[in-house]
Amino acid sequence: MTTETTKKIHFDYQRGNIQEETLIHLYKSMLKPRMIEEKMLILLRQGKISKWFSGIGQEAISVGITSILDKEEYILPMHRNLGVFTSREIPLYRLFSQWQGKANGFTKGRDRSFHFGTQEFNIVGMISHLGPQFGVAAGIGLANKLKGNNQVCAVFTGEGGTSEGDIHEALNVASVWQLPVLFCIENNGYGLSTPTSEQYNCEHLADRGKGYGMESHIIEGNNILEVYTKVKSLVDDMRVNPRPVLLEFQTFRMRGHEEASGTKYVPQDLMDEWEAKDPLINFENYLISENIINDDFIEDLKVEIKAEIDGNLDLAFNEEVIKADLTTELYDVFQNHIYQEVKPNKETENLRLIDAISQGLKQAMERHDNTVIMGQDIAEYGGVFKITEGFLDAFGKERVRNTPICESAIVSAAMGLSISGFKAIMEMQFSDFATSGFNPIVNYLAKSHYRWNQNADVVVRMPCGAGVGAGPFHSQTNEAWFTHTPGLKVVYPAFPYDAKGLIASAIEDPNPVMYFEHKALYRSIRQEVPTDYYTIEIGKAAILKEGNDVTIITYGAGVHWALDTLENNSHISADLIDLRSLAPLDTEAIYASVKKTGKAIIMQEDAMFGGIASDICSMIMENCFEQLDAPVKRVASLDTPIPFAANLEEQYLSKGKFESSLLDLLSY
Ligand SMILES: Cc1ncc(C[n+]2csc(CCOP(=O)(O)OP(=O)(O)O)c2C)c(N)n1
């Protein structure tokens, strides 16, 4: 029963010309997540669910924004936005099932709480790391702008998340590119236990809009009519005048960060102050005072929602526990892709590695008109290595995009483009700089298909490698960081012919591919290369030489060092395997050769410890032990950073150690 004392109205509600029907809809849409949450708190206490992030007191923001956007417009919620999911009318049993790790949820039990997305409802759920969501939203905004579909997308963060670099990068990119994204900050006073005074040092987070050259507004987040009216007029305008808008919603987190952590650190008077501003109760009282609803209406509605919650909970609780199936687990890491061979034409031309990559890239972009390439200085300037020279004229500024120095936001934007049906290519200026985009590569691109069936149709081009006297930050060959991450394909060609066919296949593949390009080979290696478009299957090694005494396994620059060594030692009869792809790895080719020769040596350019040579070595031991005539040998560079001076670099590299190691092995 509603009593006189609870009928206080804190807000000066401005109804404007909002229809009664909409007012009731907004009320119902806030009541439902509130009632679900109250039920969840009971279940948590009963030990029936494991964790809960509460958005109680913040419902007006999720509900207001979701009510304004069309169903086909993407929303990227965070961990306190249950109202987004309920307002998109996801059947509750599916949500409950998701939270219980069951099959009717959205992640086949692979991720918890709100860490999921669904194309069916145009929702892109968070990863725990928070910040990349803004960059993914920028990518979706870019896709909408390129499609010219007049759609807006909305993304959420708390004020704590705004301290992350990813958020800053994404806002900058969105502003430079004028992307139609509603960036929503829910400023709820605390980030876990950290108060705003220890989180940022400006008066309002919305003030930051000025620094980004972006329109921004502060909105009373607990006043549903203010949220609805202001956001609606902005969204209506953004659809015709695409631009990013930064919104700071003032609100408060009424419960602990997650239930178990409590709110002891929050002063009681602050709690009391915000309790009086409860978005649901105030709006309810307002609607009663306007004679739009009454106590009976509320009671009936609560009975109806309670029945819906209970019925759906029964469904979820009665659903059987998910079955652990090894094949499915392994299979779902990647989107199924059936390789389509495009055979090379007969006509060839003599190309350097760099030209072959450029030509392959260009022909792939001609073939797939949904490809967008992004990178620093790649448009007018043609990229620092000139691989994209002429691309701007061929494909235009929309598809060939210079980016600010924002690796994290651009990797994330590539993910957003993929979500929206594009193929995205990113040129990392140097593979060393992948560190600045590492989080979205290993957590977003790599894990999305396994988590919620969303592929990342992204190729990250990685100019890498030493031998060019460029020191510790422009010489690394960091493939092992990525071969260790399930969900990424890793390709590393050594020849122009392979480079051209593999870049085409990388772009055709709907999964994320890290494509390594060795800088020292760019202009030093030439080959006859077919003039037209063709593909080479990812995951297949090339046997460059056949012999009986030893198997040499290598890739990238190592292939050329091994070839030189064999040329200087013509008495050695060796199988030389150029891996070409590191993930997936052609184990069949490796084992067949080692079983024949009985000896194996693996050379990598990277430092030794934790590199791919160590894994291949173990795999050979495990699978070919009976046929081995000597311990498997690894040759790698020093376990130091890469030095600059030529003689130090020479000492560092595995190149100089290969010949003696090979001869040692042969004489074992
Ligand atoms: C990169 C990263 N650092 C730390 C965390 C741990 N963490 C999760 S949520 C959170 C607080 C977030 O605060 P805010 O963005 O204000 O959102 P709120 O929880 O208040 O809604 C923290 C520290 C994380 N998930 N990811």
The ligand as a MOL file (V3000), in Angstrom:
LIG
                    3D

  0  0  0     0  0            999 V3000
M  V30 BEGIN CTAB
M  V30 COUNTS 26 27 0 0 0
M  V30 BEGIN ATOM
M  V30 1 C 40.4960 -2.6920 -16.0910 0
M  V30 2 C 39.7390 -2.9770 -14.8360 0
M  V30 3 N 40.1880 -2.5080 -13.6680 0
M  V30 4 C 39.4950 -2.7630 -12.5350 0
M  V30 5 C 38.3430 -3.4880 -12.5500 0
M  V30 6 C 37.5810 -3.8190 -11.2650 0
M  V30 7 N 36.3190 -3.0630 -11.2190 0 CHG=1
M  V30 8 C 35.1880 -3.5320 -11.7550 0
M  V30 9 S 33.9360 -2.4710 -11.6710 0
M  V30 10 C 34.8910 -1.3550 -10.8380 0
M  V30 11 C 34.3150 -0.0520 -10.4080 0
M  V30 12 C 33.6980 0.6350 -11.5610 0
M  V30 13 O 33.1960 1.8570 -11.1540 0
M  V30 14 P 32.2890 2.7100 -12.0730 0
M  V30 15 O 32.8190 2.7370 -13.4500 0
M  V30 16 O 32.0720 4.0110 -11.4200 0
M  V30 17 O 30.9330 1.8790 -12.1660 0
M  V30 18 P 29.9270 1.4830 -10.9870 0
M  V30 19 O 30.3590 0.1120 -10.5330 0
M  V30 20 O 30.0180 2.4950 -9.9500 0
M  V30 21 O 28.6060 1.4300 -11.6290 0
M  V30 22 C 36.1760 -1.8240 -10.6650 0
M  V30 23 C 37.2640 -1.1140 -9.9910 0
M  V30 24 C 37.9170 -3.9640 -13.8050 0
M  V30 25 N 36.8120 -4.7050 -13.9150 0
M  V30 26 N 38.6080 -3.6850 -14.9090 0
M  V30 END ATOM
M  V30 BEGIN BOND
M  V30 1 1 1 2
M  V30 2 1 2 3
M  V30 3 2 2 26
M  V30 4 2 3 4
M  V30 5 1 4 5
M  V30 6 1 5 6
M  V30 7 2 5 24
M  V30 8 1 6 7
M  V30 9 2 7 8
M  V30 10 1 7 22
M  V30 11 1 8 9
M  V30 12 1 9 10
M  V30 13 1 10 11
M  V30 14 2 10 22
M  V30 15 1 11 12
M  V30 16 1 12 13
M  V30 17 1 13 14
M  V30 18 2 14 15
M  V30 19 1 14 16
M  V30 20 1 14 17
M  V30 21 1 17 18
M  V30 22 2 18 19
M  V30 23 1 18 20
M  V30 24 1 18 21
M  V30 25 1 22 23
M  V30 26 1 24 25
M  V30 27 1 24 26
M  V30 END BOND
M  V30 END CTAB
M  END
